[in-house]
Amino acid sequence: MSDTEKQNIQKAIIDFYHEGHVTSDPEYYEQILHDRWLFYVYVGEELKIIDKAEYMSWYKPEENDASLNWSTDFFYVDITNNIAQAKIKLENQKVCYIDYFNLVKRDDKWWIVNKLSDYTVK
């Protein structure tokens, strides 16, 4: 796949996923999370599986902590036709997430269909 497609995926993740964290605004997630999106994360010894509605309910712009400085770094983006995987590090002063995204391309737009995440509280 072309570098342009990798850039399109990176831009979508920054413009919508990253900005969703920066602003705590679930409207950003609506632009990148597929309707069947699922989030997988271990909390202690238990694997939690969270759907899109529950995940988005955690984010409220009026409760946003504007003092947090969020950054997103890409480890890789791998594309095969209309599917892709991206590994990112998303962090601020309090927490660091390592996220693996699986994405699909529909109607010329990339959507995250699921996320597998690990995190470290600083």
N, C-alpha and C positions, 0 to 999 in steps of 0.2 A: 504494500500500500504506500501511497505517496506521503512525503513529509507534510503536505497540505492537510491530509486527513488527520495525521497525528496532531498537528497544530489546531485543527478544528476541535478535536477531543479535549486537548489541554485548555483551549479557550472556553469551551462549554463548562468544564469542571471549575475553572477559575470564576467565570462570570456568574455561575449559578450555585454550585455546591459550596465553594469557598465563601462567596458573598452571603450565602444563607447562614453560614457560621458567624461571619463578621457582624451581620445585622440582626441575627436571630429571627429572620423573616421567612416564614414557610413559603411565601409566594415564590421565592427563588427556587426552592426545591421542586415546585410544580413544573418548572421549566426544564428539569433534567432527570427527575426520578420517574421511571416508568410506572404505570398504574399497578403493575404486579410486583413492584419493587419489594425486596426483603433485605433486612439487615441482620447479620449473624455476628454475635459477639459473646465471648465468655465473660461472665460476671462471677468471679470466684471459680468454682468448679462446674458451674452450670452454663450450658450453651443456650443463650437467649436468641429467639427469632422474632424480630419486630417487623410489623408491616408498615406500609407507607403512612397510613392515617395516624397510627400511634406515634411514629417517629416525628411526623410533622407537628403533632400536638405538643411536643416538648419545646418548640420554638415560639417565643412571643416577643415581638419587637419592643414592647413596653418594658420587658425585663432584661433587655440587652445590656451587657457590661461593656461599655465603649472603651474602657481602659485596657481591654485585652488586645494585644497585637498579634493577629493571626498571620501565619505564613503557610504557603503550600509549595512543596517541592515534589517534582516527579522523578521517580526511579526509572520508570519505563512506561511506554505505551506500545502494545502489540496488537496489530490489526490483521484479520483475515476476512476479506470480503466485507460483509455487513455485521461482523461481530468483532469485539475488541476486549482487551483487558488493560487496565492501568493500575499501577501501584504508586501511591502517593504518601507523603508525610504531611500531615496537617497539625500545626501546633501553635500554642501561645505560651504565656508565662506559667500557666497552671497545668497544662496537659499536652501530651504528644500522642497523636493517633497515627498508626500505620494502617492504611486502607487499601484493600484490593477491590477494584471495581470490575464487574463484567458489564459490558455495554452492547447495545444493538443499535443499528442505524435503520430508522424508519422515516420515509418521506424526507430524505436528505437531512435528517437531524439525529444526533447521537443521544441515546437515553441510557442511564444507569439502570440495569435490571436487578442487580444485587450488590451488596457490599459485605465483605468479610473484614472485620476490624480487630485490631489490638490497640491497647492504650496504656500509657504510663502517666500516672499523676506525678507531677514534679514537686 
